[in-house]
Amino acid sequence: MGAVDLTPAPGAVPPPPGAYRVPARYGYPETPAETTTRLRPVPPRQRWRGAAAAACVVLGLGLIGGAVTGAWLTGDSSAEPTRTPYTTGRTVWHSVPVDTLFPRTLKGTGAGPGGTNRNWTRLAVAADSDCSKGLDPLLRTTLRSVGCERMVRATYTDATRSAVTTVGMVVTETDAAGMQALSTRFAEQKLAARKDLMPRTYAPEGTLAAGFGDRQRASWTVRPLTEIPVVVFAVSGFADARTVDEPQPADAALETPATTDIAQAGLGHEAKGIADRVERGVRTTVTDLVEPPG
């Protein structure tokens, strides 16, 4: 690019004085007029924008700090999420240690036939799963109204190693009204006593319960809770893997006189006793998380 020719054309009227002004400078040297380098745009630097941005940042930080301080001084509960038995109960399956949900040992004082004591030892804990692995299709359909967030299970044996019991929890997706409706339905329709609604077993390989399958199920219980979004269940059987032709609900097996092999072996007490203690444990855990002591 050659030098710019500023010579007026012949006959042209010269511009009045002051028509050509010196360009304003914006913080760095401009290209001299006599050079032939390519022109580049020089964006204006508007210092008021930087000052305004800085003022906004300071104001924003002040507002946030004031809100936090105000919440702290006034005890505003909106400063952090409110814990309820339902919001907390829905997270216990992954936020609480497994030994809290399913202790390594359970003590059943007076939980055996005739008020005898029982002690149970945990054999294994299953990986958390959806409900398809631990519930038969009809039981899954029955629980569809409350949804299945997650299911956790463990299998125990008694001190004599003659019985095995799988206990578990279905963490539901519903609210208090949904759990109350399910509990009412179970009570009115006697669903806990239906053989086609028995939960499945968890038979960990290499343990005493390795042969504990569907045909070995002897006694069971299923309990929708209403204070927390949990359904507790348990199913028991003989440790020698014998098949059972006529399973008996735990409540029926506890009735006296005990006339069936299942009742006489105390398998109804096994299912009920273990379910009782796991249920009690999860209730206590949720209560402590929602209302910490002190």
Long-range contacts (C-beta under 8 A, 24 or more apart in sequence): 1-36, 1-38, 2-36, 3-34, 3-36, 83-289, 83-290, 84-290, 85-227, 85-228, 85-286, 85-287, 85-290, 86-175, 86-176, 86-228, 86-229, 88-228, 88-286, 88-289, 88-290, 89-171, 89-228, 89-229, 89-230, 89-282, 89-286, 90-149, 90-171, 90-172, 90-173, 90-229, 92-171, 92-282, 92-285, 92-286, 92-289, 93-128, 93-149, 93-150, 93-152, 93-169, 93-171, 94-128, 94-150, 96-285, 98-125, 98-154, 100-281, 100-285, 101-152, 101-154, 101-169, 101-278, 101-281, 101-282, 101-285, 102-152, 102-154, 102-167, 102-278, 103-281, 106-156, 106-273, 106-274, 106-277, 106-278, 107-277, 108-273, 108-274, 108-277, 111-269, 111-272, 111-273, 111-276, 112-266, 112-269, 112-273, 113-258, 113-264, 113-266, 113-269, 118-158, 118-159, 118-269, 118-270, 118-273, 119-158, 119-159, 120-156, 120-157, 120-158, 120-159, 120-165, 120-270, 120-273, 120-274, 121-156, 121-157, 121-158, 121-159, 122-154, 122-155, 122-156, 123-154, 123-155, 123-156, 123-157, 123-164, 123-204, 123-207, 123-208, 123-209, 124-154, 124-155, 124-202, 124-204, 124-207, 124-209, 125-152, 125-153, 125-154, 126-152, 126-153, 126-154, 126-155, 126-168, 126-202, 126-204, 128-152, 131-170, 133-200, 134-168, 134-170, 134-199, 134-200, 134-202, 135-170, 135-199, 135-200, 136-196, 136-197, 136-198, 136-199, 136-200, 138-196, 138-197, 139-196, 139-197, 139-198, 139-199, 139-222, 142-191, 142-197, 143-170, 143-172, 143-182, 143-231, 145-174, 145-178, 145-181, 145-182, 146-172, 146-173, 146-174, 146-178, 146-179, 146-182, 146-224, 146-229, 146-231, 147-172, 147-173, 147-174, 148-172, 148-173, 149-173, 149-229, 153-202, 154-202, 155-201, 155-202, 155-203, 155-204, 155-207, 155-209, 155-212, 156-274, 157-208, 157-209, 157-239, 158-270, 161-208, 161-239, 162-238, 162-239, 162-240, 162-265, 163-236, 163-237, 163-238, 163-239, 163-265, 163-266, 163-267, 163-270, 164-208, 164-209, 164-212, 164-236, 164-237, 164-238, 164-239, 165-234, 165-235, 165-236, 165-237, 165-270, 165-271, 165-274, 166-199, 166-200, 166-201, 166-202, 166-209, 166-212, 166-234, 166-235, 166-236, 167-232, 167-233, 167-234, 167-274, 167-275, 167-278, 168-199, 168-202, 168-232, 168-233, 168-234, 169-230, 169-231, 169-232, 169-233, 169-278, 169-282, 170-230, 170-231, 170-233, 171-229, 171-230, 172-229, 172-230, 172-231, 173-229, 174-229, 175-229, 176-226, 179-224, 179-225, 179-226, 179-228, 179-229, 180-226, 182-224, 182-231, 183-224, 183-225, 183-226, 186-222, 186-223, 186-224, 191-222, 192-221, 192-222, 192-223, 192-249, 192-251, 193-249, 193-251, 193-252, 195-247, 197-222, 198-235, 198-247, 199-233, 199-234, 199-235, 200-235, 201-235, 201-237, 208-239, 209-239, 210-241, 211-240, 211-241, 212-237, 212-239, 212-241, 213-241, 215-243, 215-244, 216-241, 216-242, 216-243, 216-244, 217-244, 217-247, 218-244, 218-247, 218-248, 218-262, 218-265, 218-267, 219-247, 219-248, 219-249, 219-250, 219-253, 219-262, 219-267, 219-268, 219-270, 219-271, 220-247, 220-249, 220-250, 220-271, 221-249, 221-250, 221-251, 221-271, 221-272, 221-275, 223-275, 223-279, 225-279, 225-283, 227-283, 227-286, 228-282, 228-283, 228-286, 230-282, 232-275, 232-278, 232-279, 232-282, 233-275, 234-270, 234-271, 234-272, 234-274, 234-275, 234-278, 235-271, 236-267, 236-268, 236-270, 236-271, 236-274, 237-267, 238-265, 238-267, 250-275
